[in-house]
Amino acid sequence: MSYLKSHIFSVSISRNIDLFESLFNTYYAGLVAYATRLVGNVNTAEDIVCDVFTLVWEKQEILQMENQKAYLFTAVRNQSLNYLAQLKVRDEYREYIVQKGDVTGLLTWEYYVKSELKEHIERAVHNLPAQCQKIFIMNRFENKSVAEIANEMQLSTRTVEKQIGIALKKLRVDLADYLSVAYLIYLLYP
């Protein structure tokens, strides 16, 4: 790649990072509040908003849209409604299994799959960079908020949010082969 092309490419990436950070800083809190009203849970709302911002970063053309605010709120609404629909399906399936009375086989299979999946998750979390791993564990397994983690580790909330986003992205890649099984377990058991 010639110097000029390389320079133009790096300026373009830098501009996209600035646009992304600006969008994130401007809309994150409002999107989390909106999603929380829809799904009734702050942690779930934060996950939904992080997923939307991950999509925005992966599809760079969204950064160039004219009405990004409308896009973000629509995407968060759609993701929230999908989440609620998944909860409904899970609850209906549970009720069906209970009515059918064949819970034993399901529980044995679920135990086996959960234990294997747990191993893979632990390995993937262990492979995260040290600070990213610590922040992710504090957030997901110790149920600490972004603000609590930032205060405890003496970091900015933005840094903590970025590290959680990085962890989620890496885990999605590392666990890609197991996501369909994890999703099924999620649907069946909270």
N, C-alpha and C positions, 0 to 999 in steps of 0.2 A: 504494500500500500504506500503510495507516495506521501510525502510530508503534508502536502495540502489536504489530501483526502483524510489522512490521519488526524490532522488538526480540526477539520470540519466535523469529523465523527466525534472527537472528544468534546468539542464545543456543544454539539447537539446533545450528547449524553449529559453533560453538565447542566444544560438548559432544562432537560427533562427531569433531572434530579431536583432542581430548584422548583419546577412546576409541581412535581409530586409532593415535595415537602410543604409547599405553600398550600396545596389542597388538603393535605393531611392536617396541618396545623389549623387551618380555617374551619374544617368541617368535622373532624374526628369527634369532638365532644358532643356536638349536636346530633350526629349520626348515632352515637351510642345511646344518647337519651331517647331518640326516636325509636331505635330498635328495642330498647328496654321497655318502652310503653307497649310495643307490639308483642314481645315474647315474655315479658314479665320477669326477666332474669338478667342482671348486669353482666355476669360472666359470659352468658350465651350471646348477649348483645355485642360485647367486645369481640368475641370470635367472629360473629357475622360481619361486623365492620372491618375487621382485619382481613377477612376473606375478600370483601369487596375491594379493599385497597390493594390486595395482592393481585386481583384481576386487573385493576387499573394499571398497575405497574407492568404486568405481563402484556397487556394490550395497550401499548404506548399511544395509539391513535386516540384513545379516550382523553389523554392529556391535552389534545389539540381541539377538543370539542368546544363549541361556544357555550353551551349551558351545562357545565360540569356539575353544578349544584343539583339540578333536576335529575341528572343521570345518577349521581351518588345516592340521593334519597330514594329514587325509584329502585335502584339495585338493592339497597338495604331493605326496602319494603318487600321486594320479591324474595330475597333470601330469608327474611323473617317469616313470610307466609309459607315458604317451602319447609322451613324448620317446624312450624306448627302443624303442617300437613303430615310430616314425618312422625311427629308425636302421636297424632291421631291414628295413623296406620299401625304404629307400634302398639298402642293401647288396644286397638281393635283386634290385632293378632294375638296379643296376650289373652284377651277375653275369649277368643275362639279356642285357644289351647286349653284354657282352664275349663271351658264348657265341654270340650271333647274329652278331657280327663287324661290325656297322654302327656303329662309333664315330665315324667321320669326320663324318657329317652332324650328329650330336649335338654334337660338339665345336665345329663352326662356329656352330651355332645358339646354343649355350651361351656362346661367346665374345661374340657380338653382344649377347645379352640381358644378360650380365654387365657389359659396358662401358656400356650404356645405364643399367642399374640403378645402377652405380657413380656415374655422373654425378648421378642423382637423389638418391642417398644423400649424396654430398658436398655438394650444394646444401642438402639438409635439415639436415645437421649444421652447415653454415655459417650457417643461419638461427637456430640456437639462441642464447640469451643468452651473452655472452662466457664467464662463469665456468662455466656449465653445459656449454658447448661444450668448454672446456679439460678439464674433469673427465671428460666422456664420451670424448674422444679418448684421454686418458691411460689410462682403464680399458679401452676396447674395442680400440683400435688399438696402444697401447703395452703392453698386458697388465699394467698396474700394479694392484695390489690396492687396495681401499678404504683400508686402513691406510697404504699407501705414499703414496697421493694426499693423504690427510689430513695426513700428516707433512710432505710436500713443500710443500703449499699453506698449511700452518698453519691447518687447519680441523678441526672435529670429524668423526669418522667418520660420525656421523649426518647432518651437512650434506652430506657427499660422497654418502652413500646416497640422500638426498633428491634431490640434483641429478641423479644417474644415473636415478632414477625419473622425474623431470620430463623428462629428455632422451628416455627410452624412450617415454613417453606422447606427447610432441610428434612424435617420429619416426613412431610408429604412425599418427598423424593425417596427417602430411605425406606419408607413403608408402603410404597406404591403397590407392591404385590399383595399386601395384606389389607389394603383399605376396604375392599369389598367385604371381607370377613368382619372387619372391625365395624363397618357400617351395619351389617346384619345384626351383630351383637348389640350395637347401640339401639337399633330398632326394637329388639326383643327385651332388653334389660337396661334400666337406667344406670 
